[in-house]
Amino acid sequence: AAITLSLAGNGWIPFWVPAAILSREFLVTVLRSSVAFRGCQVKTSMLAKIKTVIQMGGFGTIFMTLFLSRQAALWVALFWLAFFLSIWGFYVLWKRKSAPYWALPVAGAFLYWFWLLELCSVQTAILCQCIVIVGLTWISAFDYLKTSYAVLKSSGLDRRDLMRLFWA
């Protein structure tokens, strides 16, 4: 919240970005608490974990897009792309084990950032990064909706659920 609101407040990202991200967080909080009151849990999905990693890294790359020279940002993007591909390769090729779930998505995010820097203006690169962050944020919300729906359908919504939703 602090990062997105600060970026939007300075005019560096559109205001719909923090609105979209925070509304998803409020929705997930409502769903989790409604399900918890019924004695159940909504487990964090792999997609939600990747969403968190991409959000944190994505806002980091937005800062770097804003404050580094294009040449410096390109070198940073290539360095981190190589770093995360090396982690993936170390596990898969050398240890013959599954790589950490975040290694390839993060490498892909740095590749995406590199190509944005190469092909787009700063404003377009930032907008494209925001679209991916918000898109992934809301796609991951559907996992929570799907899981919560089964629990809420069997027990029905009550006044407390509606109050939590209204409050959020």
N, C-alpha and C positions, 0 to 999 in steps of 0.2 A: 504494500500500500504506500509506504513512504517513498519508495523509489519511483513508482509509476505516477503518483500525484506530484512529486517534485519535477519529474520530466515534463509532465503535462502543464504544470504551473509555469514553467519556464518557456513553454511553447515548442519544446523539442519533439514531443509526440502529441498526437491528437487526444482530446479528452475522452473519446469513446474507448480508448485502450484501458485506462484504469477503471472506467465504469464497467466494461465487459469483464475484466478480470475479477474485480471485487464482487460483482453480482454473482459470478460463478462460485466464489468462495462462500458467500452468504448462503446460496442455495445448497451447497454441499454440507455446510454446517447445519442447516435446517434438516436436511435428510438424515445426516448422521445422528443428530439428537433425537429426531422422531423415531428412528429405528432403535436407538439405545433405550428409549423409554419402554420399548416393547421387549427388552431383554435380548436383543440381537445386535449384531455388529455388521458394519459395512467395511470390509477389508480394503485397504488401499491397493489399487490395481497397479500392475507394472506400467501401464500407460500413464497413470497419475504420477508415479515416481519419475518417469521420463519427462513428463510435463514440468515438474518442479525443477529438474536439472536444466531443461531448455529455457524455462523462464529466467532462472538466475543467470545462466550464461548469456541468454539473449539480451537481457538488460545490461550486462557487462559489455557485450559487443556494441550495443547502442551508445554507451558512454564512450567507448574507444572510437567509434565512427565519428562522434561529435568532436572529440578532443585530440585525436592523433592525426598526424598528416596521413594522407591516403597511402603513401609509400610505407610508412611505419605500420599502419593498420594491416596492409597486405602481408608484411613480414610476420606480424603477430598472428594473423590468421593461418599462414602456412606453418609456422612453428607449432601452434596448437593442433592443427590438423595432423601433422606428422607425429606429434606426441601421443594423441589419442589413438591413431592408427597403430602406433608402436605398442601401446598397451594391449589393443585387441590382438595384434599379431603375436605378441609374447605369449598370451594365454592359448590362443588357438593353434599356432604353428609350433611353438616351442614346448609349452607345457601340456599340449593336447587336452586342454580343458575348455570349458565354456568361459568366454570372456565376460567381464562384468557387463550387466545389462545396459549400462549407460555408455560404454566405450564407442560403439558405432554411431548411435544417435548424436553424441557430442561431436565426433569427427565429422559427421554429415552436416551438423550445424555450422562448424567452422568452414567447411567447404562451401556451403551456401553463402556464408558471410563473405568469403573470398570472392566469389563470383559476383555478388552484389557490389562489392567495392570496385571490381574491375569494370562492370557494365553500367552502373547507375550513378546518378547524382547522390549526394549525401542524403537529401530529403527522401528520395525514392528508396534508397537502401534502408533507411530507418523505417519507412512505412512498410516495406516488404517484411522486415524483421518483426514488426508489430503484428502484421497479419498472421504470420506463422505462430507467434506466441499466443495470440488470442484464439486462433483456430484450434491449436492443440489444447489450449485451456478448456475450451467448450466441448471438444470431442471427448476429452477425459471426463467431463461432467456426465456424459451419457452412460458411462460405466456405473456411476453412482445412482443415476436415475433408474437404470435397469435393475440393479441389485435391490434398491430400496423399494421399487414398485412391487416386487413380489411380497415383501413383508407388509407394506402398507395396504396392499390389496386384500390380503387375508384378514387383517385386523380392522381395516377401515380408517378413515381420517377422523380425528376428533377436534374439538375446539382448541386444544393445546397445539396441535399441528398447525392449524390455521393461524393462531397467534404467533407462533415462531416464524412462520412464513411472512406474515404481515410485518413483524418486527425486523426481520432481515431486509 
